[in-house]
Structures are given as C-alpha cells and as structure tokens.
Amino acid sequence: MNDVLALHELAVPLTLDELAVPLRAVRLLAADFGHLPAPCVHVSTIYPNQLELSFHDGLDGFEAWRDALGIAPDAVDCREQGGGRTRALSLTTDCAGAQLRLVAYRDVPAPATAAGRGTR
C-alpha cells in the first residue's frame, strides 16, 4: 500500500511554487554576486530544494564562486571521470534554505609523448 502511495506522489507534478526555495537562492545570488562568472543554473523537480551552479569550461569560475561564498578549499571534492580525461570539482553548501551544489569540469591535458605531442 505504501508503494502505491509513493508511486502516486511521484506522478503528481510539482508546481512552480514548490521550487521557490532554490529559485529564491538564484535571485539572492544574482543580487549579491552578479559580478562573478555566469554558471549554468539548474533547478529540478527531481531535487526540488537543490540549486546547481555548474561550469563546463574550466575551473576558474568555480574557484571564484567558492572564494566569494567563503568556502574553504578543503571542502571541495575533486574527482576524475571519463577514464581520467575530465577533472570534476564539486561542493555542496546551504544557501538561503536551498542545497547549493557547485560543480566544475575541465579536460585533463593528455600526457606529452617523446615527440612532444599529446596522445589524444
């Protein structure tokens, strides 16, 4: 019986009001940090209290936001993905009641060969 109720709740679409927390966080961040590099902004009905700011063109924007938010470098999770071809930085913190997820991706340079050229 609980499984049926859970499936029904998943089928009911959220309203825009139910995304108010992360949308409010976007508004506050835009007002306070409008001078910072623009991230990709993602709000989802799957995680209705989460706001994701992502950078797909390097780590500089991520670092500017991390610093502006006062988050220590040791709070950042650093991973490699794509068989070691992509470096991914991420952190999660609270922001205006929303769970803010900050993410950045950067290609890992290919190792140089004996001839001085990359192997990719």
N, C-alpha and C positions, 0 to 999 in steps of 0.2 A: 504494500500500500504506500509506503514512503517513497519507493522508487517511482510509482506513477505520479505522485505529487511533485517530485523533483523534476521529472520529465516535463510536466505541465508548466512548471515555473520557468524552465529553460525555453519553452516555446513562446512565452509571452514576451513581446518585445519591450525593451526599456523605453522610457520617454526621455526627451532631452533634459528635462528637469532632473532625472536620475543621474545625469552626468555633470551636474552643477559643480561638484567639488573639484574635479580636475580642470574644468573649464574656468572656474574662478582662479585656480592656480595659474593658468595660462595668462589670464588678464593681469594678475599681480606681477608675474614675472616680466611681462611685456612692459609694464609701467616702471618697474624697478631696474630692469636690466636690458632695456631697449637698445642700448649701445653695444651689446655683445653680439657675436656672430649668430645669425639665424640658424636654428636647428630644424630638422624635420620634426613636426609636432604630431604626436599620435595619441588619440583618446579612443578607447574601445569599449563597446558594450560587453565584451568578454571580461574585462577587468575594469569595472565602472568607477573605481576610486583611484585608478592609476593614470598618471600622465607620463608619457615617454618623450624625451627630447633626444634625438639621435643625429649623429654626424657621420656621413658616409664618405667624406673626402679628406680624412686625416684626423689627427688628434688635437690640433691647436684649438678648435672651437670647444671641444670637451674640456680641455685644461682651463680655458678662460672662464667657462661656466663653473667648473669645480672650484676654482680660486674665488670667484665672485660670491659663490654660495658659502664659502668658508669651510669647505670640506677638506679634511686632511688627505694628502696623497696616499697614506697607508689604508684608507677606506676604499680605495679603488681595486677592483678585481681585474686582473689582466690575464687574458687567455689567447691562445692561438686556435684558429679554426681553418677549415679548408685545407687540411693536410699541411698546416704550417704556413700557408700563403697569406693569411689575414690575421692581423692582431686586433683583438677586441678589448676595449676598456669598458667597464660598467660600474655603476654605483647606484645605490638606492637610498633615498632620504625622504623625510617628511617635508611637505611644502604646502602651507595653507590648508592642511587637513587631507591633502592628497598624497599618495605614494608617488614620489618623483623618481623616475628611472632615467638616468643619464647614460648614454651609450655612444661609443665612437668606434669606427672601423678604419683600419689602414692596411694597405698592402705591405707585406714584408718583402723587402728587397731580395731578389734572387742572389745567391752567393756568386761571386765572381769566379770565372774559370781561369785556368792558367793563361789564357789568351787575353784576359781582362774583360771578357764579356759575360753577361748573365746567362744562366742556364735555362731561362724561360723562353 
